[in-house]
Amino acid sequence: MIFRPEKLKIRDQRMKPFIDAAELWDYIRNTPSDPVRVREIIAKSLDKNRLTLAETAVLLNADDPELIQEIKLGARTLKEKVYGQRIVLFAPLYIGNLCTNNCAYCGFKSSNKQAKRVTLDHDEIISQVTALEDSGQKRLILVYGEHPKYDAHFIAESVRTVYSVKSGPGEIRRVNINAAPLDIDGFRIVKDAGIGTYQIFQETYHEETYAKVHLGGMKRNFDWRLTALDRAQEAGIDDVGIGALFGLYDWRFEVLGLVRHTNHFEAVYNVGPHTISFPRIQFASQLNIDKSHLVQDDQFTRLVAILRLAVPYTGLILTAREPAHIRDEIMQFGVSQIDGGTNLELGGYSKKKVKEAEDQDIDLEQFQINDNRTLNEIMNDLIEHKYIPSFCTACYRLGRTGEHFMEFSVPGFIKRFCQPNAILTLVEYLEDYAPAETKAKGYDLIREKLNEIDDIAFREKLIGKIDQIKAGKRDLYY
């Protein structure tokens, strides 16, 4: 065995803070950007190579409108190379909004006496999951406040409850988690419940700003939150999601923070985050923040394109915080996952009512959403734009996570699995849930995509699986 001290040194960085604000600002302030360099960096990304902090800073500093358009075009091309035309769908399910934290931007903050505090019990979870399954959902992310009640055992039990619900042909095949940081033992307990991704957002990577907006509770501890997903990795959860809440601090700094976080995972654990999220601040009950860093639409579309180029193999998540027209635009630049048919009200899905923004009970919701379309409306829109809506969970269930996911995705092989699996889950939706109009459009799209497959033998096998689904089989995948 060859002793490599440099590898040992990297392993010593486990569960240690890794953000140096001065370093990130030095990249932003002192990295020149010129057309030749920007184009070289875009070309590097299109070869499916992750960008360095310095290279990402070059793109962040490219303010010329023509260069910004080239960045967006590059991101669009890269997305098609790595992910094809599929868009993975999920729905958030809020389990409880008790919270001991006092975060200035959050409607669930402990100081908000207007918030209506609710924790779903066993039967209420079943009711919500049944409603979600009856609409066609297959993937959920469960969301919890930070409170002693929502410990690892509570989270694990709610996960098992969700998996137990079967309504007609419906079932939830992947449960992801958005919850407070745990210790290593806690992460192990949650892992044993069969979760998919564990998602924790740093909110802002700027420690001084972090202290200003987190006014009370365990979340005030910047380093405990920053190293949380290291502890998840130590517990064997190799499928993790990171994110920043854009609008708390300079958007360029937050982009570099996300890339630095990705660097850390790859250096220490040999795998990047499975997903990156980039929500923008939206209206919330008792919202009280400095609005000087709010991100404008043009900045938002630009930063998503830069992230896509910076981390070619990381899934990018865009949520219903954004209105439909912004989602339609940004999906072109690299988004691979969106939520659909979203309802943030505690217990809201079983009411089976689509609420416009003005009808939302903001005291029962963490923030206001701006895309209120039903799941089928979003499915229909995706199909019309030639995207393949996907509920695929194959990689997770076949162990293609963490380093194994990288083995498949980095050479580009994942596209061979993902697009056929997306088609198979779309066929399930068309057969079980879609109205006639969506069903017709969906099968027209599937025929187009089948005709694009050059491998005739593979195409015939895929058609065979489609025929099996039409005949009543379910849950077929590669």
C-alpha positions as CSV (number, residue, x, y, z in Angstrom):
1,M,0.0,0.0,0.0
2,I,1.4,3.4,-1.0
3,F,1.2,6.0,1.7
4,R,-0.1,9.3,0.4
5,P,0.2,12.1,3.0
6,E,-1.7,14.6,0.8
7,K,-4.7,12.3,0.8
8,L,-4.5,12.0,4.6
9,K,-4.3,15.8,4.8
10,I,-7.5,16.1,2.8
11,R,-9.3,13.5,5.0
12,D,-8.3,15.6,8.0
13,Q,-10.7,18.3,6.7
14,R,-13.8,16.2,7.5
15,M,-16.4,18.1,9.6
16,K,-14.2,21.3,9.6
17,P,-15.3,24.7,8.4
18,F,-14.1,25.5,4.9
19,I,-15.5,28.9,3.9
20,D,-13.0,31.8,3.8
21,A,-14.9,35.0,3.0
22,A,-11.7,36.9,2.2
23,E,-10.7,34.2,-0.3
24,L,-14.1,34.3,-2.1
25,W,-14.1,38.1,-2.3
26,D,-10.6,38.1,-3.6
27,Y,-11.7,35.9,-6.5
28,I,-14.6,38.2,-7.2
29,R,-12.7,41.5,-7.0
30,N,-9.4,40.4,-8.6
31,T,-10.3,38.0,-11.4
32,P,-10.4,39.8,-14.7
33,S,-12.9,38.7,-17.4
34,D,-12.4,39.0,-21.1
35,P,-14.2,37.4,-24.1
36,V,-11.3,34.9,-24.9
37,R,-11.1,33.6,-21.3
38,V,-14.9,33.4,-21.0
39,R,-15.1,31.3,-24.1
40,E,-12.2,29.1,-23.0
41,I,-14.0,28.4,-19.7
42,I,-17.3,27.6,-21.4
43,A,-15.5,25.2,-23.7
44,K,-13.9,23.5,-20.7
45,S,-17.4,23.0,-19.1
46,L,-18.8,21.7,-22.4
47,D,-16.1,19.0,-22.2
48,K,-17.9,18.1,-18.9
49,N,-15.1,19.4,-16.6
50,R,-16.1,21.1,-13.3
51,L,-14.8,24.7,-13.0
52,T,-12.5,26.1,-10.4
53,L,-13.4,29.0,-8.2
54,A,-11.2,31.3,-10.3
55,E,-12.9,30.1,-13.5
56,T,-16.3,30.6,-12.0
57,A,-15.4,34.1,-10.9
58,V,-14.4,34.9,-14.6
59,L,-18.0,34.0,-15.6
60,L,-19.4,36.0,-12.6
61,N,-17.5,39.1,-13.8
62,A,-18.6,38.8,-17.4
63,D,-21.0,41.7,-17.6
64,D,-21.1,42.2,-21.3
65,P,-24.6,41.3,-22.6
66,E,-23.2,39.3,-25.5
67,L,-21.0,37.2,-23.1
68,I,-23.9,36.6,-20.8
69,Q,-25.9,35.2,-23.7
70,E,-22.9,33.0,-24.6
71,I,-22.9,31.7,-21.0
72,K,-26.6,30.9,-21.2
73,L,-26.2,29.2,-24.5
74,G,-23.3,27.2,-23.1
75,A,-25.4,26.2,-20.1
76,R,-28.2,25.1,-22.4
77,T,-25.9,23.0,-24.5
78,L,-24.3,21.4,-21.5
79,K,-27.6,20.5,-20.0
80,E,-28.7,18.8,-23.1
81,K,-25.4,16.9,-23.3
82,V,-25.6,15.6,-19.7
83,Y,-29.3,15.4,-18.9
84,G,-31.1,15.3,-22.2
85,Q,-34.5,16.8,-22.3
86,R,-35.9,15.3,-19.1
87,I,-37.1,17.2,-16.1
88,V,-37.5,15.3,-12.8
89,L,-40.7,16.2,-10.8
90,F,-41.3,16.1,-7.0
91,A,-43.6,17.7,-4.4
92,P,-42.8,19.1,-1.0
93,L,-44.8,17.9,2.0
94,Y,-44.6,20.0,5.1
95,I,-44.8,17.7,8.2
96,G,-44.5,20.3,10.9
97,N,-43.7,24.0,11.4
98,L,-42.8,24.1,15.1
99,C,-39.4,25.9,15.2
100,T,-37.1,27.2,17.9
101,N,-35.1,29.2,15.4
102,N,-35.7,32.9,14.8
103,C,-34.7,33.5,11.2
104,A,-35.5,37.0,9.8
105,Y,-36.6,35.7,6.4
106,C,-38.8,32.8,7.5
107,G,-42.6,32.7,8.2
108,F,-42.0,29.9,10.7
109,K,-39.6,31.9,12.9
110,S,-40.1,31.4,16.6
111,S,-41.0,35.1,17.2
112,N,-43.9,35.0,14.7
113,K,-46.9,34.8,16.9
114,Q,-49.2,34.9,13.9
115,A,-47.9,31.6,12.5
116,K,-50.4,28.7,13.0
117,R,-48.4,25.9,14.4
118,V,-49.2,22.4,13.1
119,T,-47.6,19.0,13.2
120,L,-49.2,16.3,11.0
121,D,-50.0,13.1,12.9
122,H,-49.8,9.6,11.5
123,D,-53.3,9.7,9.9
124,E,-52.9,13.2,8.6
125,I,-49.6,12.2,6.9
126,I,-51.5,9.2,5.3
127,S,-54.2,11.6,4.1
128,Q,-51.7,14.0,2.5
129,V,-49.7,11.2,0.8
130,T,-52.9,9.6,-0.5
131,A,-53.9,12.9,-2.1
132,L,-50.4,13.3,-3.6
133,E,-50.4,9.8,-5.0
134,D,-53.9,10.2,-6.5
135,S,-52.5,13.2,-8.5
136,G,-49.6,11.1,-9.8
137,Q,-46.7,12.1,-7.6
138,K,-44.0,9.5,-7.0
139,R,-41.3,11.6,-5.3
140,L,-41.6,13.7,-2.2
141,I,-39.4,15.9,-0.1
142,L,-40.5,16.1,3.6
143,V,-40.0,19.4,5.3
144,Y,-39.7,20.0,9.1
145,G,-39.0,22.9,11.3
146,E,-36.1,22.7,13.8
147,H,-37.6,21.6,17.1
148,P,-36.9,18.9,19.7
149,K,-40.1,17.2,18.6
150,Y,-38.7,16.6,15.1
151,D,-35.7,14.5,16.1
152,A,-34.2,11.7,14.1
153,H,-36.7,9.1,15.3
154,F,-39.6,11.3,14.4
155,I,-38.3,12.0,10.9
156,A,-37.6,8.3,10.4
157,E,-41.1,7.3,11.5
158,S,-42.7,9.8,9.2
159,V,-40.6,8.5,6.3
160,R,-41.8,5.0,7.0
161,T,-45.4,6.2,7.2
162,V,-45.1,7.8,3.7
163,Y,-43.6,4.7,2.2
164,S,-46.4,2.6,3.6
165,V,-49.2,4.4,1.7
166,K,-50.5,2.8,-1.5
167,S,-53.4,4.4,-3.2
168,G,-54.7,2.7,-6.3
169,P,-51.7,2.4,-8.7
170,G,-49.9,5.1,-6.7
171,E,-46.9,4.8,-4.5
172,I,-44.1,7.1,-3.3
173,R,-40.8,5.7,-4.5
174,R,-38.4,8.2,-3.1
175,V,-38.6,10.3,0.0
176,N,-36.1,13.1,0.4
177,I,-35.6,15.2,3.5
178,N,-35.3,18.9,4.2
179,A,-34.7,19.2,8.0
180,A,-32.4,20.5,10.7
181,P,-28.8,19.2,11.0
182,L,-28.3,16.1,13.0
183,D,-25.4,14.4,14.7
184,I,-23.9,11.3,13.1
185,D,-26.0,8.9,15.1
186,G,-29.1,10.9,14.1
187,F,-28.2,10.7,10.4
188,R,-27.7,7.0,10.7
189,I,-31.2,6.6,12.2
190,V,-32.8,8.5,9.3
191,K,-30.7,6.7,6.7
192,D,-32.1,3.3,8.0
193,A,-35.6,4.6,7.2
194,G,-34.7,4.5,3.5
195,I,-34.4,8.1,2.6
196,G,-33.1,9.5,-0.6
197,T,-31.4,12.9,-0.5
198,Y,-30.9,14.8,2.8
199,Q,-31.0,18.5,2.0
200,I,-29.7,21.3,4.2
201,F,-29.3,24.9,2.9
202,Q,-26.6,27.1,4.4
203,E,-28.9,30.0,3.5
204,T,-25.9,32.4,3.2
205,Y,-22.2,31.5,3.1
206,H,-21.3,34.9,4.5
207,E,-20.8,34.4,8.2
208,E,-21.4,38.1,9.2
209,T,-24.7,38.2,7.3
210,Y,-25.6,34.8,8.7
211,A,-25.3,36.2,12.2
212,K,-27.6,39.1,11.3
213,V,-30.4,37.0,9.9
214,H,-30.3,34.1,12.4
215,L,-31.4,35.8,15.6
216,G,-32.0,32.8,17.9
217,G,-32.0,29.0,18.1
218,M,-29.5,26.3,17.2
219,K,-29.4,27.6,13.6
220,R,-27.3,30.6,14.9
221,N,-24.3,28.2,14.9
222,F,-22.8,28.8,11.4
223,D,-20.2,26.0,11.6
224,W,-22.6,23.4,12.9
225,R,-24.8,24.0,9.9
226,L,-21.9,24.3,7.4
227,T,-20.5,20.9,8.5
228,A,-23.9,19.1,8.8
229,L,-23.7,17.2,5.5
230,D,-20.2,16.1,6.4
231,R,-21.8,14.3,9.3
232,A,-24.4,12.9,7.0
233,Q,-21.6,11.5,4.8
234,E,-19.9,10.0,7.9
235,A,-23.2,8.3,8.7
236,G,-23.3,6.7,5.2
237,I,-25.7,9.2,3.5
238,D,-23.8,9.9,0.3
239,D,-26.7,11.6,-1.4
240,V,-26.9,15.2,-0.1
241,G,-28.3,18.5,-1.3
242,I,-26.9,22.0,-0.6
243,G,-28.4,25.4,-1.3
244,A,-28.3,29.1,-0.6
245,L,-31.2,31.5,-0.1
246,F,-30.5,34.2,-2.7
247,G,-31.3,37.8,-1.5
248,L,-29.5,37.7,1.9
249,Y,-26.1,38.7,0.5
250,D,-24.3,39.4,-2.7
251,W,-25.4,36.7,-5.3
252,R,-21.9,36.4,-6.7
253,F,-20.5,35.5,-3.3
254,E,-23.2,32.9,-2.7
255,V,-22.5,31.2,-6.1
256,L,-18.8,30.9,-5.1
257,G,-19.9,29.6,-1.7
258,L,-21.9,26.8,-3.4
259,V,-19.0,25.9,-5.7
260,R,-16.6,25.9,-2.7
261,H,-19.0,23.6,-0.8
262,T,-18.9,21.3,-3.9
263,N,-15.1,21.4,-3.9
264,H,-15.1,20.4,-0.2
265,F,-17.3,17.3,-0.8
266,E,-15.3,16.2,-3.8
267,A,-11.9,16.6,-2.1
268,V,-12.9,15.0,1.2
269,Y,-15.5,12.4,0.2
270,N,-14.7,12.0,-3.5
271,V,-18.3,12.9,-4.5
272,G,-20.1,16.2,-5.0
273,P,-23.6,17.1,-3.8
274,H,-26.4,15.3,-5.6
275,T,-28.3,18.6,-5.9
276,I,-27.9,22.3,-5.5
277,S,-30.9,24.6,-4.8
278,F,-31.0,28.4,-5.3
279,P,-34.3,29.7,-4.0
280,R,-34.9,33.5,-4.0
281,I,-36.5,35.2,-1.0
282,Q,-40.2,35.6,-1.4
283,F,-42.9,37.2,0.7
284,A,-43.4,35.5,4.1
285,S,-45.3,36.3,7.3
286,Q,-43.4,38.9,9.4
287,L,-40.6,39.1,6.8
288,N,-37.9,41.4,8.1
289,I,-34.7,41.6,6.0
290,D,-32.4,44.1,4.4
291,K,-33.6,44.2,0.8
292,S,-30.5,45.6,-0.7
293,H,-29.3,42.2,-1.9
294,L,-32.6,41.0,-3.5
295,V,-31.8,39.3,-6.8
296,Q,-33.3,40.6,-9.9
297,D,-34.7,38.4,-12.7
298,D,-31.8,39.0,-15.1
299,Q,-29.3,38.3,-12.3
300,F,-31.2,35.1,-11.4
301,T,-31.2,33.6,-14.8
302,R,-27.6,34.5,-15.2
303,L,-26.5,32.8,-11.9
304,V,-28.3,29.6,-12.8
305,A,-26.5,29.4,-16.1
306,I,-23.2,30.0,-14.3
307,L,-23.9,27.3,-11.8
308,R,-24.8,24.8,-14.6
309,L,-21.4,25.4,-16.2
310,A,-19.5,25.3,-12.9
311,V,-20.9,21.9,-11.8
312,P,-21.9,19.9,-14.9
313,Y,-22.9,16.7,-13.0
314,T,-24.9,18.2,-10.1
315,G,-28.7,18.4,-10.3
316,L,-30.1,21.9,-10.1
317,I,-33.5,22.4,-8.4
318,L,-35.9,25.2,-9.2
319,T,-39.0,25.5,-7.0
320,A,-42.5,27.0,-7.2
321,R,-41.2,30.1,-5.4
322,E,-40.7,31.3,-9.0
323,P,-43.6,32.2,-11.4
324,A,-44.2,30.0,-14.4
325,H,-42.5,32.4,-16.9
326,I,-39.3,32.5,-14.9
327,R,-39.3,28.7,-14.5
328,D,-39.9,28.3,-18.3
329,E,-36.8,30.5,-19.0
330,I,-34.5,29.0,-16.4
331,M,-35.2,25.4,-17.2
332,Q,-33.4,26.0,-20.5
333,F,-30.2,26.9,-18.7
334,G,-29.6,23.8,-16.7
335,V,-32.4,23.0,-14.2
336,S,-32.9,19.2,-13.9
337,Q,-35.6,19.1,-11.1
338,I,-38.7,21.1,-10.4
339,D,-41.7,20.7,-8.0
340,G,-45.2,20.5,-9.4
341,G,-48.7,20.8,-7.9
342,T,-47.1,22.4,-4.9
343,N,-49.0,23.3,-1.8
344,L,-47.1,24.5,1.3
345,E,-50.0,24.7,3.7
346,L,-49.8,22.2,6.5
347,G,-52.5,19.6,5.5
348,G,-53.2,21.4,2.3
349,Y,-53.0,18.6,-0.3
350,S,-56.1,16.7,0.9
351,K,-58.2,19.9,0.4
352,K,-57.7,19.3,-3.4
353,K,-57.9,23.0,-4.0
354,V,-55.6,25.0,-6.3
355,K,-55.0,28.3,-4.5
356,E,-53.9,31.5,-6.2
357,A,-51.3,33.6,-4.5
358,E,-53.9,35.9,-2.9
359,D,-55.7,32.9,-1.5
360,Q,-52.7,31.4,0.3
361,D,-52.8,31.4,4.1
362,I,-49.4,32.9,4.6
363,D,-49.6,32.2,8.4
364,L,-49.8,28.4,7.6
365,E,-47.0,28.5,5.0
366,Q,-43.3,29.2,5.1
367,F,-43.4,31.7,2.2
368,Q,-45.6,32.6,-0.7
369,I,-45.3,30.5,-3.8
370,N,-45.7,31.9,-7.3
371,D,-46.4,28.9,-9.4
372,N,-49.8,27.5,-8.4
373,R,-50.4,25.2,-11.4
374,T,-51.6,21.6,-10.8
375,L,-49.3,18.7,-11.5
376,N,-51.1,17.9,-14.7
377,E,-50.9,21.5,-15.9
378,I,-47.1,21.4,-15.4
379,M,-46.9,18.0,-17.1
380,N,-48.8,19.3,-20.0
381,D,-46.6,22.4,-20.3
382,L,-43.4,20.4,-20.1
383,I,-44.6,18.1,-22.9
384,E,-45.6,21.0,-25.1
385,H,-42.0,22.3,-24.7
386,K,-40.6,18.9,-25.6
387,Y,-39.3,18.1,-22.1
388,I,-39.8,14.5,-20.8
389,P,-41.4,14.8,-17.3
390,S,-39.8,12.2,-15.1
391,F,-40.6,10.5,-11.8
392,C,-37.6,8.2,-12.1
393,T,-36.0,6.8,-8.9
394,A,-33.9,4.1,-10.5
395,C,-30.5,5.4,-9.5
396,Y,-31.4,5.7,-5.9
397,R,-33.0,2.2,-5.7
398,L,-30.1,0.5,-7.6
399,G,-27.4,2.1,-5.5
400,R,-26.2,4.5,-8.1
401,T,-25.6,7.3,-5.5
402,G,-22.5,9.0,-4.2
403,E,-19.4,7.7,-5.9
404,H,-21.4,5.2,-7.8
405,F,-23.5,7.9,-9.3
406,M,-20.3,9.8,-10.3
407,E,-19.0,6.6,-12.0
408,F,-22.1,6.6,-14.2
409,S,-22.7,10.3,-14.7
410,V,-19.2,11.7,-15.2
411,P,-18.5,9.8,-18.5
412,G,-22.0,10.7,-19.6
413,F,-23.5,7.3,-19.3
414,I,-26.3,8.5,-17.1
415,K,-28.2,10.0,-20.0
416,R,-28.5,6.4,-21.4
417,F,-30.3,5.4,-18.2
418,C,-32.2,8.6,-17.4
419,Q,-34.0,9.3,-20.6
420,P,-35.5,5.8,-21.1
421,N,-36.4,5.7,-17.4
422,A,-38.1,9.1,-17.7
423,I,-40.1,7.8,-20.7
424,L,-41.2,4.7,-18.7
425,T,-42.4,6.9,-15.7
426,L,-44.2,9.2,-18.2
427,V,-46.0,6.2,-19.7
428,E,-47.2,5.3,-16.1
429,Y,-48.5,8.8,-15.6
430,L,-50.3,8.9,-19.0
431,E,-51.9,5.5,-18.3
432,D,-52.9,6.1,-14.7
433,Y,-53.6,9.9,-14.2
434,A,-53.5,12.0,-17.4
435,P,-56.7,13.4,-19.0
436,A,-57.2,12.6,-22.7
437,E,-55.5,15.7,-24.0
438,T,-52.3,15.3,-22.0
439,K,-52.2,11.6,-22.8
440,A,-52.4,12.2,-26.5
441,K,-49.6,14.9,-26.4
442,G,-47.5,12.7,-24.2
443,Y,-47.6,9.7,-26.5
444,D,-46.8,12.0,-29.5
445,L,-43.7,13.1,-27.6
446,I,-42.7,9.6,-26.7
447,R,-42.9,8.6,-30.3
448,E,-40.6,11.4,-31.2
449,K,-38.1,10.5,-28.6
450,L,-38.1,6.8,-29.6
451,N,-37.3,7.8,-33.2
452,E,-34.2,9.6,-31.9
453,I,-32.7,6.4,-30.5
454,D,-30.2,5.1,-32.9
455,D,-29.6,1.7,-31.2
456,I,-32.4,-0.3,-32.8
457,A,-32.1,-3.2,-30.4
458,F,-32.3,-0.9,-27.4
459,R,-35.2,1.0,-28.9
460,E,-37.1,-2.3,-29.3
461,K,-36.5,-3.3,-25.7
462,L,-37.7,0.0,-24.5
463,I,-40.9,-0.3,-26.6
464,G,-41.3,-3.7,-25.1
465,K,-41.2,-2.2,-21.6
466,I,-43.7,0.5,-22.7
467,D,-46.1,-2.2,-23.9
468,Q,-45.8,-4.0,-20.5
469,I,-46.8,-0.9,-18.7
470,K,-49.8,-0.4,-21.0
471,A,-50.7,-4.0,-20.1
472,G,-50.7,-3.2,-16.4
473,K,-47.0,-3.7,-15.3
474,R,-45.5,-1.0,-13.1
475,D,-42.2,0.1,-11.8
476,L,-40.0,-0.9,-14.8
477,Y,-36.6,0.7,-15.1
478,Y,-33.0,0.4,-16.3
